[in-house]
Amino acid sequence: MFNFLKGVVGGSGGGQKDLPYNIGDPYPSAWSSWSHFRGTSKDDGSPVSIFSLSGSNPQDGRLAAGRNGVKRLRTVRHPNILSFLYSTEVETVDGSGTKVTIYIVTEPAMPLSEKIKELSLEGTQRDEYYAWGLHQIAKAVSFLNNDCKLVHGNVCLESVVVTQTLDWKLHAFDVLSEYDGTSGTATGPMLPYEWLVGSQYKSVELAKSDWVAIRKSPPWAIDSWGLGCLIYEIFSGMKLGKTEELRNTASIPKSLLPDYQRLLSSTPSRRLNASKLIENSEYFHNKLVDTIHFMEILSLKDSVEKDTFFRKLPNLTEQLPRQIVLKKLFPLLTSALEYGSAAAPALTALLKIGSWLSAEEYTLKVLPTIIKLFASNDRAIRVALLQHIDQYGESLSARVVDEQVYPHVATGFVDTSSILRELTLKSMLIMAPKLSQRNLSGSLLKYLSKLQVDEEPAIRTNTTILLGNIASFLNDGTRKRVLINAFTVRALRDTFSPARGAGVMALCATSSYYDTTEIATRILPNIVVLTIDPDSDVRSKVFQAVDQFMQILKQSNEKSNAGDTAHAGSLGLASMPGNAGLLEWAMSSLTLKGKPSDQAPIAASNSVRPVTTTTAASSGLIETPSMAPVRVSSSSDFADAPAPPSPTSTDGWGEIENGIHEEQYSDKDGWDDIEPLEEPKPSSVLANIQAAQKRPVSQPKPQATSLRSKSTVKAVATKDEDDDLWGSIAVPTPKIASKSLKVKTSGAVEDDDPWAAIAAPPPTTKAKPLSAGRGRGTKAAAPKLGAQRINRTSSSGMQ
């Protein structure tokens, strides 16, 4: 590098090979004697524009003007002036003599005339884009004339280039000079290089070289004339040949014509200032100009203005030129979202514009912004991201979801906003397939365990549905330990009828993961009791489920009888016709209202008034008016209802770390060790229900004693009383001796407890004593022969 700088200073550079840029193909046109090339950086390959000017004589006037242009472009900075990056001057010696070349490297741009041909805009869209471009050049000219007291001297079509974002920028500063009209002693030409300007672009006073009149004129007089020449060239579609052609106004828009005529006034002092052109001209007030202008000063707008603007933006983008939206508006939008100046509704516009991009461009330009937004603490942004996850979720890679997106999304599971919890839950349907087993089994299931006892009934219902849908992504050990407990112990006992229906449907949808033993001893006993559920929709689902599981058992029996026992215990959904692939979301909690007491208990009367439902075909959701109780008529969708108290959470989902417990029927089988939600020790009432589910009993005969009289029975019954109570319904003595179970409780006796009817069939091997406690080290209760009286008090309002 030192040798290169020494060569440049000494005037003996090695030419193009010493440039830190690669020179590519030239453009067809450029200003004056300059050549315009495409180029790339040798360091990172980024695109640039390279301008070169050559001369055989170091004292050539064109080279002197070029050096002036380099100096001016380096020192004058403005958003609408071409950005300077690098310059150098080299001398090369050939057979005919010495050749001097000046190089200027700028941001990538192409001549305006070439870009207009490339875009091929017509009608209103063409006029709007031209208005935006002229607006930018007018601001650049106003900056030079009014703020810097400089005169460009040659504003025309060739002195304007267009960047990659379709912005118009002014360059060609070779003629640019200071305005010295305020100096009374100034003599000689004010523009030393005015001879470079074509005669067709010179105003009357400049063509006459009347420097006295020029110095008496305002600083903008010469450049306002140039603006008029530029307007004529872009609307006529041809280069200006002679000054007289400016009188042909047929192609000039009517709204711009008065200002065009004032720019070309024969009296310099009466010419329109470029700043006044921007402020007053009706032509510059259109949708495109207003939209881009709003985005450029977005940080100055208040929240109400931002919200209103971004809600209208998706529809507005349909009316604007597609290329302008993609190359100009889209970068502004992504930048505003990344730096926090845009409101949440801007995400809708971002995704809509992103849908117009190719898959490669979408990955490069849209996804990085979305990934950054997931780290935002703005709740509105997080809600918007989750609401639209179906539009971009499939484009996210598994690694990005698992490492960068999920850790931020997971915070929504414990958010105080029910809307955010529900949206986070639903987003897992797209994210779960891309999560590692560490996050899926170790983190996600912990959150779902909590959501199954959420205060919002819709969230509890949709949690069950999500578990059914992501079951295929869980490993075998986790499925066996989690699914049955989640669907039976929690979902089937929920006080909200759609949650119970969801549990039944989830069991059916995941039937291929259960063996015949689990179906016969853990699933059927729990769903049969719901054949008398107060909700007709739940009952219909239960009957379908019973038929399905019975068919599985029949097929297993037939194969067993035929000697094919290899797969007898693995029949499931695949062998059963009429089952859909994915369960649909039950409802949205966005419309939940009412009090917990409004919900229908599991054993409520059948006199439930149905509520009309409306089905959203596109999303599978059913939303109902905020009335309770409700009845749902769809086989996979459920109605909305007010939130109940959280159901009993002492039945967990088991230990993920330890796999399947050896004692299949132990009440340690559950989700409790994932992350305890309540006091680990269960209530005596729950212990009674669990014990009743394991004991082989039949439906007890109806009792005439009222509930009030039952409450006076002593907590611990004698052996004679137990024999009297259970003797009439005792089952035959099993062939293999087993010990009966005894559970001591306190509280009122409820012999009509509905859970007493779902006990598992007699075990074929010797049963282990069942303890009333749930702890791993709890000592089992001493076994006692004979059926025992169980005093029950329902914790869920069951009568």
MITORZA-563637 format. One line per 5 residues: number of its first residue (from 0); for each residue x, y, z of C-alpha. Coordinates in Angstrom, 3 decimals. Example, Ala and Ser with C-alpha at 12.3 -4.5 7.8 and 13.67 -1.06 7.14 Angstrom:
2
0> 12.300 -4.500 7.800  13.670 -1.060 7.140
//
This chain:
799
0> 0.000 0.000 0.000  2.911 2.369 0.790  4.403 1.758 -2.646  1.024 2.450 -4.233  0.651 5.787 -2.416
5> 4.243 6.690 -3.294  3.523 5.993 -6.935  0.370 8.116 -6.891  2.136 11.060 -5.251  5.061 10.724 -7.606
10> 2.830 10.564 -10.652  3.931 7.072 -11.703  1.114 4.759 -10.626  0.781 1.335 -12.154  -2.760 1.853 -13.497
15> -5.861 -0.238 -12.904  -4.004 -3.130 -11.262  -3.210 -0.941 -8.243  -6.834 0.046 -7.677  -8.444 -1.712 -4.666
20> -11.471 -2.211 -6.910  -12.231 -4.361 -9.919  -13.463 -2.460 -12.981  -16.359 -4.136 -14.781  -18.513 -3.376 -17.786
25> -19.154 0.251 -18.800  -22.551 1.940 -19.026  -23.614 3.330 -22.417  -23.685 6.933 -21.231  -21.984 9.261 -18.766
30> -21.589 12.981 -18.190  -19.201 14.931 -20.463  -15.906 13.095 -21.100  -16.199 10.750 -18.124  -16.682 6.990 -18.479
35> -18.963 5.149 -16.030  -18.158 1.516 -15.099  -19.664 -1.120 -12.892  -17.226 -2.308 -10.262  -16.663 -4.409 -7.142
40> -14.444 -4.126 -4.102  -11.457 -6.464 -4.008  -11.897 -6.833 -0.232  -15.492 -7.998 0.111  -16.924 -8.002 -3.409
45> -19.436 -5.263 -2.646  -20.711 -3.383 -5.735  -19.501 0.144 -6.550  -19.499 2.597 -9.433  -16.203 3.732 -10.942
50> -15.844 6.910 -12.994  -12.699 7.548 -15.025  -11.409 10.550 -16.975  -8.282 10.307 -19.113  -6.052 12.883 -20.796
55> -2.706 12.834 -22.563  -1.589 16.192 -21.178  -1.364 16.667 -17.400  -2.302 20.320 -17.918  -5.433 19.461 -19.907
60> -8.378 21.644 -18.886  -10.680 18.629 -18.676  -8.336 17.011 -16.157  -8.283 20.244 -14.141  -12.073 20.317 -14.117
65> -12.084 16.624 -13.156  -9.828 17.350 -10.193  -12.251 20.095 -9.155  -15.126 17.607 -9.372  -13.236 15.073 -7.212
70> -12.509 17.716 -4.559  -16.109 18.943 -4.487  -17.655 15.468 -4.403  -15.371 14.472 -1.532  -16.278 17.486 0.598
75> -19.987 17.980 -0.135  -22.221 15.452 1.612  -25.996 15.191 1.311  -28.510 12.304 1.103  -29.355 13.307 -2.468
80> -25.774 13.742 -3.658  -23.800 10.702 -4.858  -21.699 9.264 -1.996  -17.938 9.432 -2.507  -15.834 6.382 -1.510
85> -12.350 6.659 -3.056  -10.320 8.514 -5.698  -6.874 8.402 -7.215  -4.912 9.770 -10.175  -2.420 7.617 -12.023
90> 0.002 8.090 -14.897  0.776 5.384 -17.373  3.480 5.463 -20.006  2.902 3.878 -23.393  4.624 4.122 -26.756
95> 2.964 7.408 -27.701  3.541 9.227 -24.425  2.166 9.670 -20.923  -1.490 9.108 -20.099  -3.108 10.552 -16.965
100> -6.286 8.945 -15.591  -8.471 10.129 -12.722  -10.582 7.498 -10.929  -13.556 8.217 -8.660  -15.237 5.372 -6.783
105> -18.749 5.951 -5.435  -21.709 3.978 -4.159  -23.256 1.758 -6.883  -25.452 3.730 -9.280  -26.489 3.741 -12.908
110> -27.372 6.560 -15.317  -30.945 7.852 -14.975  -31.644 7.361 -18.666  -30.758 3.649 -18.398  -32.849 3.122 -15.252
115> -35.916 4.748 -16.832  -35.681 2.294 -19.727  -35.247 -0.614 -17.335  -38.275 0.220 -15.162  -40.602 0.909 -18.112
120> -43.192 2.609 -15.924  -46.358 4.026 -17.418  -49.278 6.221 -16.466  -49.788 7.214 -12.848  -46.989 5.044 -11.533
125> -44.506 6.706 -13.900  -45.618 10.187 -12.861  -45.378 9.278 -9.170  -41.855 7.932 -9.567  -40.740 10.944 -11.589
130> -42.232 13.195 -8.925  -40.239 11.389 -6.254  -37.004 11.624 -8.278  -37.430 15.303 -9.108  -38.251 15.938 -5.467
135> -34.864 14.456 -4.501  -32.869 16.385 -7.120  -34.649 19.619 -6.179  -33.598 19.072 -2.556  -29.988 18.525 -3.625
140> -29.993 21.693 -5.753  -31.645 23.673 -2.951  -28.955 22.447 -0.547  -26.159 23.608 -2.859  -27.716 26.989 -3.718
145> -29.327 28.044 -0.451  -27.244 26.348 2.227  -23.788 26.095 0.678  -23.966 29.095 -1.685  -22.641 26.903 -4.480
150> -23.672 26.761 -8.119  -23.709 23.349 -9.799  -23.829 24.854 -13.274  -24.934 21.803 -15.301  -28.064 20.159 -13.921
155> -29.350 17.830 -16.662  -30.282 14.220 -17.361  -26.647 13.041 -17.586  -25.737 14.586 -14.223  -28.289 12.400 -12.402
160> -27.752 8.747 -11.450  -30.013 6.222 -9.696  -28.883 4.044 -6.767  -29.868 0.469 -5.985  -32.714 1.767 -3.821
165> -34.012 3.775 -6.822  -33.041 7.111 -5.287  -32.056 9.878 -7.693  -28.718 11.508 -6.853  -26.844 14.461 -8.273
170> -23.195 14.211 -9.339  -20.908 15.657 -12.093  -19.407 18.447 -9.968  -16.683 19.467 -12.450  -18.283 22.887 -13.111
175> -19.409 23.485 -9.501  -18.137 26.738 -7.991  -18.857 29.219 -5.197  -21.415 31.956 -5.754  -19.608 35.283 -5.360
180> -22.424 37.635 -6.277  -22.253 39.332 -2.867  -18.644 40.363 -3.449  -18.442 43.752 -5.131  -14.791 43.275 -6.113
185> -15.186 39.950 -7.928  -14.218 40.019 -11.578  -13.875 37.415 -14.299  -15.882 34.228 -14.767  -17.723 32.937 -11.711
190> -17.723 29.435 -13.237  -14.179 28.755 -14.520  -15.216 25.554 -16.279  -18.517 26.711 -17.773  -17.155 25.862 -21.253
195> -17.809 22.178 -20.385  -21.567 22.839 -20.338  -23.429 22.118 -23.563  -24.881 25.211 -25.228  -28.419 23.732 -25.146
200> -28.300 23.662 -21.313  -27.060 27.258 -20.862  -29.428 29.947 -19.684  -29.585 33.218 -21.623  -27.144 35.104 -19.375
205> -24.728 32.158 -19.169  -24.734 31.727 -22.958  -23.740 35.401 -23.259  -21.130 35.039 -20.464  -22.727 38.078 -18.817
210> -21.030 37.648 -15.436  -22.281 41.000 -14.189  -25.890 39.918 -14.708  -25.119 36.480 -13.237  -23.631 38.013 -10.075
215> -26.689 40.249 -9.707  -28.986 37.232 -10.029  -29.905 34.982 -7.044  -27.684 31.928 -6.405  -30.312 29.522 -7.754
220> -30.859 31.254 -11.126  -28.515 29.057 -13.223  -29.472 25.762 -11.524  -33.218 26.508 -11.676  -32.799 26.731 -15.448
225> -31.014 23.373 -15.302  -33.926 21.870 -13.354  -36.252 22.967 -16.140  -34.002 21.236 -18.702  -34.051 18.039 -16.594
230> -37.874 18.084 -16.373  -38.144 18.430 -20.131  -35.744 15.537 -20.802  -37.364 12.986 -18.481  -40.938 13.660 -19.651
235> -40.117 13.961 -23.338  -37.985 10.823 -23.190  -35.197 12.343 -25.276  -32.039 14.325 -24.752  -32.313 18.069 -25.208
240> -30.947 19.046 -28.635  -31.273 22.822 -28.537  -32.640 25.483 -26.234  -35.703 26.198 -28.377  -37.072 22.692 -27.673
245> -37.842 23.774 -24.121  -40.857 25.666 -25.469  -42.551 22.359 -26.365  -44.661 21.661 -23.264  -46.935 18.918 -24.627
250> -45.305 16.209 -22.505  -45.173 18.235 -19.271  -47.894 17.284 -16.698  -50.465 20.040 -16.253  -49.962 20.179 -12.483
255> -46.243 20.823 -13.045  -46.489 23.173 -16.047  -46.765 26.505 -14.125  -43.651 25.708 -12.082  -41.827 24.477 -15.192
260> -42.444 27.811 -16.903  -41.227 29.760 -13.859  -38.018 27.697 -13.726  -37.283 28.713 -17.336  -38.107 32.395 -16.952
265> -36.011 34.642 -19.223  -35.474 36.982 -16.258  -32.981 35.327 -13.809  -34.370 37.093 -10.732  -37.857 35.712 -11.404
270> -36.842 32.104 -11.657  -38.376 29.739 -9.098  -36.145 28.730 -6.207  -35.773 24.930 -5.914  -36.915 25.060 -2.283
275> -40.144 26.797 -3.321  -40.668 24.200 -5.999  -40.666 21.447 -3.347  -42.960 23.313 -0.969  -45.578 24.719 -3.318
280> -45.880 22.415 -6.296  -49.035 20.312 -6.326  -47.257 17.765 -8.497  -45.057 16.548 -5.640  -47.965 15.598 -3.383
285> -48.897 12.022 -4.276  -49.067 8.639 -2.550  -45.520 7.567 -3.298  -43.876 10.824 -2.264  -45.980 11.108 0.900
290> -45.366 7.468 1.874  -41.595 7.589 1.469  -41.409 10.999 3.132  -43.341 9.664 6.139  -40.966 6.697 6.427
295> -37.899 8.939 6.262  -39.074 11.085 9.188  -40.719 8.229 11.082  -38.823 8.937 14.290  -40.500 12.358 14.489
300> -44.027 10.936 14.372  -46.114 10.092 17.439  -47.494 6.631 18.176  -50.999 7.394 16.888  -49.687 8.613 13.529
305> -47.439 5.560 13.227  -50.222 3.134 14.051  -52.600 4.727 11.547  -49.953 4.808 8.823  -48.836 1.182 9.186
310> -52.387 -0.126 9.265  -52.984 1.483 5.866  -49.600 0.527 4.430  -50.411 -3.067 3.304  -53.222 -1.840 1.054
315> -51.204 1.176 -0.045  -48.325 -0.949 -1.306  -50.652 -2.557 -3.848  -51.166 0.847 -5.478  -47.506 1.875 -5.655
320> -44.946 0.776 -8.286  -43.790 -2.726 -7.306  -40.094 -2.049 -7.939  -40.173 1.140 -5.877  -41.816 -0.674 -2.982
325> -39.299 -3.532 -3.038  -36.141 -1.479 -3.472  -36.960 1.736 -1.646  -39.849 1.255 0.777  -38.931 -2.258 1.923
330> -35.415 -1.326 3.193  -36.881 1.625 5.079  -39.472 -0.664 6.656  -36.977 -3.307 7.789  -34.707 -0.648 9.247
335> -37.592 0.957 11.142  -38.618 -2.401 12.632  -35.100 -3.386 13.643  -34.399 -0.098 15.405  -37.758 0.122 17.130
340> -39.225 3.184 15.439  -41.996 1.234 13.668  -45.249 0.129 15.285  -46.352 -3.513 15.480  -48.745 -3.276 12.480
345> -45.661 -2.643 10.314  -44.935 -6.363 10.511  -48.019 -7.077 8.401  -46.720 -4.807 5.664  -43.241 -6.336 5.915
350> -44.568 -9.852 5.415  -46.806 -8.788 2.564  -43.943 -7.125 0.695  -41.711 -10.069 1.544  -44.153 -12.428 -0.169
355> -43.243 -10.730 -3.464  -39.595 -11.756 -3.096  -37.968 -14.961 -4.277  -37.112 -17.648 -1.724  -33.445 -16.627 -1.685
360> -34.215 -12.931 -1.249  -36.776 -13.740 1.453  -34.147 -15.658 3.418  -31.602 -12.847 3.062  -33.819 -9.801 3.553
365> -36.869 -10.781 5.632  -35.886 -13.573 8.012  -32.961 -11.730 9.676  -35.300 -8.894 10.625  -37.926 -11.299 11.990
370> -35.340 -13.179 14.049  -34.150 -9.910 15.607  -37.727 -8.924 16.432  -38.228 -12.053 18.565  -35.823 -10.528 21.085
375> -38.047 -7.447 21.409  -39.657 -6.687 24.761  -42.550 -4.917 23.058  -45.585 -7.080 23.731  -47.396 -5.767 20.656
380> -44.481 -6.819 18.437  -44.420 -10.276 20.021  -48.154 -10.706 19.493  -47.847 -9.636 15.856  -44.986 -12.094 15.278
385> -46.979 -15.004 16.686  -50.152 -14.050 14.833  -48.334 -14.266 11.501  -45.996 -17.172 12.218  -47.770 -19.302 9.627
390> -46.448 -16.936 6.934  -42.754 -17.279 7.751  -42.426 -20.195 10.171  -41.736 -22.794 7.490  -38.862 -20.675 6.134
395> -37.009 -20.690 9.449  -34.358 -23.391 9.745  -34.498 -25.906 12.591  -31.261 -24.591 14.061  -32.460 -20.990 14.068
400> -35.762 -21.966 15.704  -34.113 -24.112 18.363  -31.267 -21.745 19.273  -32.471 -18.207 18.505  -36.259 -18.117 18.284
405> -37.641 -20.596 20.821  -35.823 -19.185 23.906  -37.561 -15.848 23.320  -40.928 -17.335 22.364  -40.981 -19.564 25.462
410> -41.292 -16.532 27.738  -44.824 -16.141 26.422  -45.926 -19.338 28.159  -45.744 -17.617 31.539  -46.837 -14.159 30.402
415> -49.633 -12.504 32.353  -51.530 -11.831 29.127  -53.826 -14.716 28.205  -53.736 -13.642 24.556  -49.953 -13.956 24.450
420> -50.030 -17.323 26.237  -52.545 -18.660 23.735  -50.629 -17.378 20.694  -47.405 -18.828 22.088  -49.156 -22.155 22.518
425> -50.475 -22.184 18.953  -47.095 -21.214 17.523  -45.666 -24.471 18.831  -47.569 -26.386 16.156  -45.089 -24.907 13.646
430> -42.033 -24.725 15.892  -42.245 -28.114 17.619  -41.099 -30.150 14.579  -37.930 -28.015 14.490  -37.062 -28.261 18.187
435> -34.380 -30.549 19.563  -35.394 -33.272 22.022  -33.729 -31.230 24.745  -36.117 -28.334 24.215  -39.067 -30.487 23.215
440> -39.054 -32.932 26.138  -37.147 -30.897 28.673  -38.601 -27.416 28.239  -41.769 -27.395 26.153  -43.509 -30.154 28.115
445> -42.894 -28.264 31.360  -44.738 -25.260 29.994  -47.553 -27.394 28.572  -47.960 -29.068 31.947  -48.668 -25.646 33.445
450> -50.959 -24.602 30.634  -53.131 -27.681 31.153  -54.204 -26.099 34.435  -54.370 -22.544 33.112  -57.180 -20.308 34.302
455> -58.373 -19.841 30.719  -60.469 -22.816 29.541  -59.579 -22.233 25.879  -55.874 -22.451 26.708  -56.386 -25.706 28.606
460> -58.341 -27.119 25.677  -55.810 -26.057 23.059  -52.953 -27.411 25.164  -54.537 -30.861 24.945  -54.992 -30.435 21.197
465> -51.358 -29.354 20.779  -50.128 -32.394 22.686  -52.096 -34.618 20.344  -50.606 -32.887 17.319  -46.968 -32.973 18.442
470> -47.053 -36.503 19.864  -45.235 -37.854 16.825  -42.197 -35.684 17.633  -41.810 -37.045 21.173  -39.673 -40.093 21.869
475> -41.349 -43.388 22.825  -40.591 -43.167 26.518  -41.976 -39.637 26.813  -45.110 -40.526 24.865  -45.905 -43.505 27.064
480> -45.474 -41.521 30.238  -47.042 -38.221 29.223  -49.899 -38.732 26.794  -52.282 -40.949 28.750  -51.848 -38.968 31.966
485> -52.289 -35.655 30.175  -55.400 -36.757 28.301  -57.128 -38.765 31.049  -56.041 -37.463 34.444  -56.355 -33.834 33.378
490> -58.275 -33.331 30.158  -61.097 -35.821 30.799  -61.667 -34.387 34.272  -61.711 -30.737 33.209  -64.822 -28.774 34.194
495> -64.942 -27.256 30.706  -66.771 -29.586 28.328  -64.732 -28.721 25.183  -61.589 -29.594 27.142  -63.040 -33.014 27.928
500> -63.991 -33.451 24.272  -60.461 -32.448 23.259  -59.044 -35.091 25.579  -61.188 -37.778 23.955  -60.248 -36.703 20.435
505> -56.562 -36.500 21.372  -56.667 -40.058 22.658  -58.197 -41.183 19.358  -55.671 -39.243 17.284  -52.750 -40.798 19.178
510> -54.184 -44.321 19.456  -51.278 -45.797 17.465  -48.952 -45.097 20.405  -50.815 -47.238 22.950  -50.574 -51.001 23.425
515> -53.554 -53.178 24.210  -52.774 -53.270 27.929  -52.838 -49.465 28.166  -56.035 -49.295 26.162  -57.802 -51.890 28.305
520> -56.586 -50.778 31.727  -55.934 -47.042 31.468  -57.847 -45.549 28.543  -61.208 -47.303 28.265  -61.979 -47.135 32.016
525> -61.452 -43.379 31.941  -63.479 -42.580 28.831  -66.415 -44.929 29.441  -67.552 -42.840 32.390  -68.037 -39.900 30.013
530> -70.771 -41.754 28.139  -73.088 -40.059 30.634  -71.407 -36.653 30.300  -73.908 -33.766 30.440  -72.596 -32.413 27.119
535> -73.987 -34.222 24.073  -70.945 -33.415 21.948  -68.622 -35.001 24.507  -70.868 -38.067 24.659  -70.822 -38.489 20.873
540> -67.032 -38.264 20.839  -66.783 -40.786 23.652  -68.942 -43.330 21.843  -66.769 -42.942 18.746  -63.643 -43.364 20.868
545> -65.006 -46.466 22.598  -65.825 -48.023 19.235  -62.350 -47.208 17.938  -60.473 -48.634 20.908  -62.723 -51.691 21.069
550> -61.992 -52.325 17.411  -58.274 -52.135 18.155  -58.670 -54.697 20.928  -60.750 -56.958 18.664  -58.108 -56.814 15.942
555> -55.428 -57.611 18.509  -57.455 -60.538 19.767  -57.986 -61.879 16.232  -54.282 -61.665 15.457  -53.439 -63.278 18.775
560> -55.817 -66.155 18.046  -54.256 -66.502 14.607  -50.806 -66.789 16.144  -49.563 -63.445 14.896  -48.662 -61.786 18.162
565> -45.716 -59.772 16.877  -47.748 -56.604 16.425  -50.798 -57.371 18.508  -50.117 -54.631 20.978  -49.317 -51.837 18.561
570> -52.532 -51.354 16.596  -53.787 -47.808 16.516  -54.908 -44.899 14.443  -53.296 -46.186 11.263  -55.654 -49.157 11.235
575> -58.757 -47.152 11.966  -60.544 -45.325 9.134  -62.127 -41.927 9.418  -59.542 -40.184 11.594  -58.136 -36.813 10.560
580> -54.427 -36.127 10.582  -54.104 -33.062 12.821  -56.504 -31.923 15.491  -57.811 -28.421 14.894  -57.662 -25.610 17.437
585> -60.709 -25.574 19.622  -61.242 -21.875 20.186  -59.671 -18.524 20.884  -59.506 -17.075 24.377  -59.582 -13.559 22.909
590> -63.360 -13.424 23.418  -63.599 -15.162 26.777  -65.758 -13.386 29.293  -67.791 -14.254 32.355  -67.058 -15.699 35.763
595> -65.644 -19.096 36.674  -68.945 -20.075 38.179  -70.560 -19.831 34.748  -68.924 -22.998 33.499  -70.755 -26.280 33.329
600> -69.368 -28.818 35.833  -68.645 -32.302 34.669  -71.669 -33.771 36.405  -74.044 -30.899 35.775  -77.623 -31.355 34.715
605> -78.403 -32.125 31.092  -80.501 -28.982 30.828  -77.742 -27.058 29.026  -78.864 -24.326 26.686  -76.897 -24.526 23.411
610> -75.234 -21.457 21.964  -75.030 -20.883 18.227  -71.488 -21.224 16.908  -69.804 -19.785 13.844  -67.014 -21.735 12.229
615> -63.959 -20.044 10.713  -63.228 -22.360 7.845  -59.751 -21.120 7.254  -58.389 -21.692 10.748  -60.633 -24.340 12.191
620> -61.556 -22.137 15.132  -64.976 -21.873 16.663  -65.817 -18.713 18.529  -69.052 -18.274 20.425  -70.713 -15.358 22.174
625> -69.565 -14.954 25.725  -72.422 -16.953 27.217  -72.095 -20.018 29.359  -72.567 -22.911 29.452  -72.023 -23.916 25.829
630> -72.490 -26.952 23.612  -70.275 -27.680 20.622  -71.568 -29.472 17.548  -68.290 -30.065 15.655  -66.346 -33.271 16.009
635> -63.031 -31.465 16.281  -63.854 -27.867 17.223  -65.125 -26.647 20.572  -67.076 -23.635 21.727  -65.775 -20.779 23.770
640> -66.749 -20.257 27.401  -65.744 -18.240 30.498  -62.730 -19.230 32.504  -63.158 -21.708 35.415  -60.913 -22.091 38.412
645> -57.775 -24.026 37.629  -58.461 -27.772 37.841  -56.688 -29.922 40.372  -53.020 -29.956 39.480  -51.669 -32.513 41.935
650> -51.755 -35.139 39.174  -48.587 -34.314 37.227  -47.228 -35.833 34.069  -44.408 -37.908 35.551  -40.626 -37.805 35.364
655> -39.101 -37.075 32.002  -35.634 -37.899 33.252  -36.430 -41.350 34.600  -38.467 -42.696 31.695  -41.306 -45.175 32.339
660> -41.815 -46.161 35.949  -41.891 -49.822 36.767  -45.145 -49.540 38.647  -47.533 -48.767 35.809  -50.447 -47.991 38.040
665> -48.563 -46.046 40.670  -49.862 -42.556 41.126  -46.273 -41.331 40.709  -46.979 -41.849 36.993  -47.737 -38.332 35.838
670> -46.245 -34.929 35.091  -45.638 -33.835 38.666  -41.841 -34.137 38.577  -41.496 -31.989 35.474  -42.220 -28.911 37.529
675> -44.618 -29.211 40.481  -47.591 -26.947 40.014  -49.186 -27.399 43.410  -48.281 -28.987 46.767  -46.711 -32.383 45.863
680> -48.764 -34.212 48.486  -52.235 -34.965 47.088  -55.452 -34.298 48.874  -57.230 -37.185 50.530  -60.115 -36.825 48.081
685> -57.813 -37.199 45.079  -56.150 -40.206 46.690  -59.578 -41.780 47.009  -60.312 -41.207 43.301  -56.980 -42.678 42.289
690> -57.461 -45.698 44.477  -60.968 -46.220 43.137  -59.657 -46.218 39.576  -57.326 -49.098 40.384  -59.787 -51.284 42.335
695> -61.880 -53.877 40.437  -65.429 -52.835 41.287  -68.745 -52.587 39.504  -71.201 -49.713 39.491  -72.574 -49.390 43.044
700> -76.294 -49.627 43.556  -78.184 -46.365 44.115  -78.282 -45.138 47.673  -81.378 -43.585 49.211  -79.452 -41.717 51.847
705> -79.085 -37.986 51.174  -75.765 -36.226 50.970  -76.364 -34.500 54.276  -76.950 -37.802 56.054  -73.859 -39.289 54.375
710> -71.699 -36.582 55.849  -72.365 -37.956 59.342  -70.759 -41.324 58.615  -67.486 -41.861 60.424  -64.291 -41.446 58.425
715> -62.968 -44.927 59.211  -65.476 -47.751 58.715  -65.348 -51.122 60.483  -64.873 -54.403 58.670  -68.535 -55.400 59.143
720> -69.758 -52.116 57.685  -67.427 -52.532 54.693  -68.751 -56.029 54.106  -72.318 -54.741 54.195  -71.538 -51.866 51.798
725> -69.531 -53.716 49.146  -70.817 -57.268 49.609  -73.629 -56.979 47.063  -71.282 -55.810 44.286  -68.199 -57.848 45.109
730> -66.473 -59.435 42.132  -65.634 -63.165 41.988  -62.459 -64.205 43.716  -59.563 -64.041 41.191  -57.672 -67.236 40.426
735> -54.429 -65.652 41.560  -54.556 -64.421 45.095  -54.318 -60.682 45.437  -54.591 -58.244 48.260  -57.358 -55.712 48.301
740> -56.559 -52.085 48.808  -57.487 -49.883 51.708  -57.373 -46.114 51.606  -58.131 -44.114 54.701  -59.732 -40.758 54.124
745> -61.680 -38.121 55.958  -64.659 -36.189 54.796  -68.192 -36.910 53.645  -69.088 -40.135 51.849  -70.360 -39.906 48.276
750> -71.318 -43.339 46.988  -72.566 -41.837 43.711  -69.040 -40.584 42.820  -68.846 -40.939 38.998  -65.148 -41.858 39.130
755> -65.960 -45.074 41.027  -67.330 -46.530 37.808  -64.088 -46.410 35.824  -61.970 -48.811 37.855  -59.558 -50.999 35.922
760> -60.280 -54.776 35.507  -58.731 -57.251 37.984  -54.975 -57.561 37.510  -53.659 -60.919 36.303  -50.714 -60.825 38.693
765> -50.343 -60.046 42.310  -51.001 -56.348 42.865  -48.681 -54.225 44.916  -50.166 -52.240 47.823  -51.132 -48.694 46.797
770> -50.155 -45.903 49.142  -52.244 -42.830 49.626  -49.200 -40.577 49.292  -47.499 -39.600 46.087  -43.932 -39.239 47.272
775> -41.304 -41.594 45.983  -40.379 -42.676 49.464  -43.859 -42.939 50.959  -44.454 -46.175 52.792  -47.314 -48.266 51.434
780> -50.397 -48.646 53.582  -50.862 -52.004 55.257  -53.099 -54.224 53.115  -56.411 -55.314 54.478  -58.553 -58.055 53.007
785> -62.104 -57.354 51.909  -63.690 -54.477 50.084  -63.427 -51.153 51.863  -65.822 -48.240 52.221  -64.424 -45.107 50.619
790> -65.519 -41.674 51.785  -65.324 -39.248 48.840  -65.743 -35.529 48.485  -65.519 -34.179 44.932  -63.157 -31.254 44.427
795> -64.636 -30.354 41.025  -68.240 -29.794 41.889  -69.413 -33.354 41.076  -72.598 -34.483 42.783
//
